[in-house]
Amino acid sequence: MIPRVVFDTNVLVSAIGWGGNPGRCVEAAFRGRIRALSCVEIMHELAGKLSDKLGFTDELVEASLASLTCFFEFVAIPGELKGVQTDPSDDQGDRVRRCRTRDAHRHWRPQASPADRAV
């Protein structure tokens, strides 16, 4: 059975902006090693973070989201999440724990590199 993973906004921002372990997690989903799950709310927050924190243009935000939606499975959040551990260091305090992996493929690449970001 393929593991299902919910990617929170911080993991996706890191994957797109810098790669590293978060990028390897997203790459594993791209290669079909894990099933990437997300929701409209996370994608909406991601769009804002890419624009506000990384200085992405609207076109670059759209392209980044489009690259993820090709292989992410979207689920509806019918109410509040229960039983999810929060990260006390997170400024929002309500995000799912971060994705970590040691054995992921290395071929998925973010839509934009940090050099492509507006300064």
Secondary structure, DSSP 8 states (H G I E B T S, - for coil): ---EEE--HHHHHHHHHT-HHHHHHHHHHHTTSSEEEE-HHHHHHHHHHHHHTT---HHHHHHHHHHHHTT-EE----S---S----TTSSSS--------SS--S----SS-GGGS--
